[in-house]
Amino acid sequence: MSNSNRSIQLAGLGAILAASVMLYLQRQRNRASQSKSNPSPKSSDDIGNDNELSYYQNLGISTASLPPHILRNIAKELRRKSKAEFLSMKSPMYDNVFMLDPDRNLMCTISLKKAKWYIRKGIAEWTSPIIAGDKLDDTCKYIRLLFQPNGGKGTNCTSDKSDSERLYLQTPKQNICVSCGSNGHHMRHYIVPYSYRSLFPDEYKSHMSHDIVILCPDCHLNIDTATKRRMNQLEGELRDELNKSSTDGYDYWCSPVIEDTYLYHVRSCAIALVKWRENMPFEKVASHEREVREFLAGRQQNGIIDEDAPLTKAQLQSVCGVNYRIKNDEYIPGSELVVQSLNCDGDKIEAFIKEWRRHFINVVRPGFMPRGWSVDNPVICGRS
């Protein structure tokens, strides 16, 4: 290859790299300006059109000149967006049914499912702000409790709560992405990762939706990457600390699976025979067949395999599907280690939850959070 051709290729790659950097910086500036100005919510039709391919085309770069790794990323992104509809919630997250106490003081907003549960139990009735009733119509989104809630007659059950918590409980919530405001293909996002939250004591999970928000697929991917990175960091630091203080010799960095080297070798032999037998030396084929026959003989009760009969396709396929990875019963998942380190201490759990709230705000910079949502709101339902 001549020096001139090499120079042309290098110049082309340099141009592509420069365009990629420009594209990245431009998108970062657009996101920053969008979060600062709190723009109006995007429609669901706008989501999915902002793919990488259109950006390169707008820059005048032909797809034929793009490197393979960029084309793979574009294809991966398009596949992800094509699945967004199937992964998104099938119904709105918030029904915004107002719940009133017997004196018609507003308590909070609840889901339609919860409202129907109160009605079915006979402890509430469908009503309106002025006239009570017993039927639900399209415009009625109020229920009135038929019993006095905690706090006693004549007291507002939210009077002892902070202004932000009261505002969060009583204000209707929008079914839009809390980050960009898009109104389609929503996904439920747990601000405290579900693998941690599921291990908390019940009082931190029951009737507590404060830390469950709505995100669109693109914003969910953004925070999910940052969340996994932080989880890996927390769990890695904890494993290092536990290994240093361990007195029983347990390795907290042990693998979740144990690989059986013999099964892996036999499986590789079977795969090679299925895919590349015609191109393999005769001695190699004979060696691989011998390994597979010995394995099959060990699996059979009589332990005899006819060496003169050729291995069937079904036999080879069965060996190709052998699972050489065995679950390590001694492995402790990182989420369990992290939650165990909190020792069911209320103060530690509260600090842990609020750290994740701050992490979410710092990463997402949401412009459409529910009114009254706050990092400092209680972490247990009913506690101020």
C-alpha positions in Angstrom: 0.0 0.0 0.0 1.4 3.4 -1.0 2.0 6.2 1.5 -0.6 8.3 -0.3 -3.3 5.7 0.1 -2.4 5.1 3.7 -2.6 8.9 4.3 -6.1 9.0 2.7 -7.3 6.2 4.9 -5.9 7.8 8.0 -7.5 11.1 7.1 -10.8 9.3 6.6 -10.6 7.6 9.9 -9.7 10.9 11.6 -12.7 12.6 10.1 -15.0 9.8 11.3 -13.4 10.0 14.8 -13.8 13.8 14.8 -17.4 13.5 13.7 -18.1 11.0 16.5 -16.6 13.3 19.1 -18.6 16.3 17.8 -21.8 14.2 17.8 -21.2 13.2 21.4 -20.4 16.7 22.6 -23.4 18.1 20.8 -25.8 15.5 22.3 -24.4 16.2 25.8 -25.0 20.0 25.3 -28.5 19.3 24.1 -29.3 17.2 27.1 -27.8 19.8 29.5 -29.8 22.6 27.9 -32.9 20.5 27.9 -32.7 19.7 31.6 -32.1 23.4 32.5 -35.0 24.8 30.4 -37.5 22.1 31.4 -39.0 21.8 27.9 -42.5 20.6 27.2 -42.9 16.8 27.2 -42.1 15.0 24.0 -44.7 12.8 22.3 -44.1 9.1 22.0 -43.7 9.6 18.2 -40.5 11.6 18.8 -38.9 8.7 20.7 -37.0 6.3 18.5 -36.4 8.7 15.7 -33.3 10.1 17.3 -31.1 7.2 16.4 -27.4 7.2 15.7 -27.9 6.5 12.0 -29.8 9.7 11.3 -27.1 11.7 13.1 -24.4 10.4 10.8 -26.5 10.9 7.8 -27.2 14.5 8.8 -23.4 15.0 9.0 -23.1 13.9 5.4 -21.3 10.6 6.4 -22.2 7.6 4.3 -23.0 4.4 6.3 -20.6 2.5 3.9 -17.7 4.5 5.4 -18.5 3.9 9.0 -16.3 1.4 10.9 -17.9 -2.0 11.7 -18.0 -1.3 15.5 -20.1 1.8 15.0 -22.4 -0.1 12.6 -22.8 -2.8 15.3 -23.6 -0.2 17.9 -26.2 1.4 15.6 -27.8 -2.0 14.9 -27.8 -2.8 18.7 -29.5 0.5 19.4 -32.2 0.0 16.8 -32.9 -3.5 18.1 -33.2 -2.0 21.6 -35.7 0.6 20.6 -37.7 -1.9 18.6 -38.3 -3.8 21.8 -39.3 -0.8 23.9 -43.0 -1.2 23.2 -42.9 -4.8 24.5 -40.9 -3.9 27.6 -42.9 -0.9 28.6 -45.8 -0.7 31.0 -49.2 -1.7 29.5 -51.2 0.7 31.6 -50.6 4.1 33.3 -48.7 4.0 36.6 -50.8 6.7 38.3 -54.7 6.7 38.4 -54.8 9.6 40.8 -57.9 8.7 42.7 -58.4 11.2 45.6 -59.0 9.6 49.0 -60.9 11.7 51.5 -61.4 11.1 55.2 -65.0 11.0 56.7 -64.9 14.9 57.1 -63.9 15.2 53.4 -60.4 16.3 54.1 -58.0 15.3 51.4 -55.6 12.6 52.5 -53.7 11.4 49.4 -54.0 10.1 45.9 -54.2 6.3 45.4 -54.5 3.8 42.5 -57.8 2.7 41.1 -57.0 -0.8 42.2 -56.5 0.3 45.8 -59.7 2.4 45.6 -61.7 -0.6 44.4 -60.3 -2.6 47.3 -61.6 -0.1 49.8 -65.0 -0.2 48.2 -65.1 -4.0 48.0 -64.2 -4.2 51.7 -67.1 -1.8 52.5 -64.9 0.8 54.3 -65.2 3.5 51.6 -67.6 4.8 49.0 -67.3 6.6 45.7 -68.0 10.3 46.2 -67.3 13.7 44.9 -65.8 16.8 46.7 -69.4 17.9 47.5 -72.0 15.1 47.1 -71.5 11.5 48.2 -72.6 8.6 46.0 -72.2 4.9 45.6 -71.5 4.6 41.9 -68.4 5.2 39.8 -68.7 7.1 36.5 -66.1 8.5 34.1 -65.7 11.8 36.0 -65.7 10.5 39.6 -62.2 9.9 41.0 -62.9 10.4 44.7 -63.5 7.9 47.5 -64.5 8.8 51.1 -63.4 6.6 54.0 -66.3 5.3 56.2 -64.0 5.0 59.2 -61.8 7.5 61.1 -58.2 7.1 60.1 -55.3 7.4 62.6 -55.3 10.8 64.2 -58.8 11.0 65.5 -61.9 12.9 64.6 -61.5 16.5 63.4 -57.8 16.2 62.7 -56.2 16.2 59.3 -54.2 12.9 58.9 -51.5 14.8 57.0 -51.1 17.7 59.4 -48.1 16.2 61.1 -46.2 15.7 57.9 -43.7 18.0 56.3 -44.8 20.4 53.5 -43.0 18.4 50.8 -44.4 15.1 52.0 -47.9 16.4 52.2 -47.6 18.0 48.7 -46.3 14.6 47.3 -49.1 12.6 48.8 -52.0 15.0 47.8 -50.9 16.2 44.3 -51.9 14.2 41.2 -48.9 12.7 39.5 -48.2 12.9 35.7 -47.7 9.7 33.7 -44.6 11.0 31.9 -40.9 10.3 32.1 -39.5 12.2 35.1 -36.3 13.0 33.2 -37.3 14.2 29.7 -41.1 14.4 30.0 -41.9 11.9 27.2 -45.4 10.4 27.3 -45.0 7.0 25.7 -43.4 3.6 26.2 -42.8 4.1 30.0 -40.8 1.8 32.2 -41.1 1.5 36.0 -37.8 2.5 37.6 -36.7 1.7 41.2 -34.5 4.5 42.5 -33.1 2.1 45.1 -32.2 -1.0 43.0 -34.8 -3.7 43.3 -32.2 -6.3 44.3 -31.6 -4.2 47.4 -35.1 -3.1 48.1 -36.5 -6.6 47.9 -34.3 -7.6 50.8 -35.4 -4.7 53.1 -37.7 -5.2 56.1 -41.4 -5.0 55.0 -41.9 -1.5 56.5 -39.5 -0.1 53.9 -41.5 -1.6 51.0 -45.2 -1.8 52.1 -47.3 1.1 50.7 -44.1 3.0 49.8 -44.0 4.1 46.1 -42.0 7.3 46.7 -38.9 5.8 45.2 -40.6 4.2 42.2 -40.7 6.6 39.2 -41.4 6.6 35.5 -38.7 6.7 32.9 -38.7 6.3 29.1 -36.4 3.6 27.6 -33.6 6.0 26.7 -33.5 7.6 30.1 -33.8 4.3 31.8 -30.8 3.0 29.9 -28.8 6.0 31.0 -29.5 5.6 34.7 -29.3 1.8 34.6 -25.7 2.0 33.4 -24.7 4.4 36.2 -26.7 2.3 38.7 -24.9 -0.9 37.8 -21.5 0.9 38.0 -22.3 2.2 41.5 -23.6 -1.2 42.6 -20.4 -2.9 41.4 -18.3 -0.3 43.2 -20.2 -0.7 46.5 -20.2 -4.5 46.4 -16.5 -4.7 45.3 -15.4 -2.4 48.2 -17.5 -4.5 50.6 -16.0 -7.8 49.4 -12.5 -6.4 49.8 -13.3 -5.3 53.3 -14.8 -8.6 54.3 -11.9 -10.6 52.8 -9.4 -8.5 54.9 -11.4 -9.2 58.1 -12.3 -12.8 57.3 -11.1 -15.4 59.9 -12.6 -18.5 58.4 -10.8 -18.4 55.1 -13.9 -17.8 53.1 -13.3 -16.0 49.8 -15.9 -13.3 49.3 -14.7 -12.9 45.7 -15.5 -16.5 44.8 -17.3 -17.1 41.5 -21.1 -17.7 41.4 -20.5 -20.7 39.2 -17.8 -23.4 39.1 -16.7 -24.6 35.7 -16.0 -28.3 35.2 -13.0 -28.4 33.0 -13.7 -32.0 31.9 -17.2 -31.3 30.8 -16.0 -28.1 29.1 -13.4 -30.2 27.2 -15.9 -32.9 26.1 -18.4 -30.3 25.0 -15.7 -28.5 22.9 -14.8 -31.8 21.2 -18.5 -32.4 20.3 -18.9 -28.8 19.0 -15.7 -29.2 16.9 -17.0 -32.5 15.4 -20.3 -30.9 14.5 -18.9 -27.7 12.9 -15.5 -28.5 11.6 -15.1 -32.3 11.1 -14.5 -31.9 7.4 -11.6 -29.6 7.9 -9.9 -31.4 10.8 -7.0 -33.9 10.5 -8.0 -37.6 10.8 -6.1 -38.0 14.0 -7.9 -35.1 15.6 -11.3 -36.4 14.6 -10.5 -39.8 16.1 -9.2 -38.2 19.3 -12.4 -36.1 19.7 -14.7 -39.0 18.9 -12.9 -41.1 21.5 -13.4 -38.4 24.2 -17.1 -38.1 23.3 -17.6 -41.9 23.3 -16.0 -42.2 26.7 -18.3 -39.5 28.1 -21.4 -41.1 26.6 -20.4 -44.5 27.9 -20.1 -43.1 31.4 -23.6 -41.7 31.2 -25.2 -45.0 30.2 -26.0 -47.7 32.7 -24.2 -50.5 30.9 -21.3 -48.2 30.1 -20.8 -49.7 26.6 -20.8 -47.7 23.3 -20.3 -49.4 20.0 -16.9 -48.1 18.8 -17.6 -49.3 15.2 -20.8 -47.4 14.9 -20.5 -43.7 13.9 -21.6 -41.1 16.4 -25.1 -39.9 15.5 -26.1 -36.3 15.2 -28.4 -36.7 18.2 -25.5 -38.0 20.3 -23.3 -35.1 19.3 -26.0 -32.5 19.9 -26.7 -33.9 23.4 -23.0 -33.5 24.3 -22.9 -30.0 22.8 -25.7 -29.1 25.2 -23.9 -30.3 28.3 -23.9 -27.7 31.1 -20.3 -27.4 32.3 -21.1 -24.6 34.7 -22.3 -25.7 38.2 -23.9 -23.3 40.7 -21.6 -22.4 43.5 -23.7 -22.9 46.7 -21.1 -21.0 48.8 -21.4 -17.8 46.7 -23.1 -14.9 48.3 -24.7 -12.3 45.9 -23.4 -8.8 46.3 -26.9 -7.4 47.0 -27.2 -9.8 50.0 -23.8 -8.7 51.3 -24.7 -5.0 51.1 -28.1 -5.4 52.8 -26.6 -7.6 55.5 -24.0 -4.9 56.2 -26.8 -2.6 57.2 -27.7 -4.9 60.1 -31.4 -4.0 59.9 -30.3 -0.7 61.5 -33.0 1.9 60.8 -30.6 4.8 60.6 -28.3 2.9 58.3 -31.1 1.9 56.0 -32.5 5.4 55.9 -29.0 6.9 55.0 -28.6 4.1 52.4 -31.9 5.0 50.7 -31.3 8.7 50.7 -27.8 8.1 49.2 -29.5 6.4 46.3 -32.1 9.2 45.9 -29.2 11.7 45.7 -27.4 9.4 43.1 -30.6 9.4 41.0 -31.0 13.2 41.1 -27.3 13.7 40.3 -27.2 11.3 37.3 -30.7 11.9 35.7 -31.1 15.7 36.6 -34.9 15.1 36.3 -37.1 18.0 35.2 -40.5 16.4 35.8 -40.4 14.8 39.2 -43.7 14.6 41.1 -44.4 17.7 43.1 -43.3 17.3 46.7 -40.8 14.5 45.9 -37.7 15.1 48.1 -34.6 13.3 49.0 -35.4 14.0 52.7 -39.0 12.6 52.6 -39.6 9.7 55.0 -38.4 6.2 53.9 -41.2 4.4 55.8 -44.9 5.0 55.0 -46.6 7.0 57.8 -43.5 8.1 59.5 -42.5 11.8 59.4 
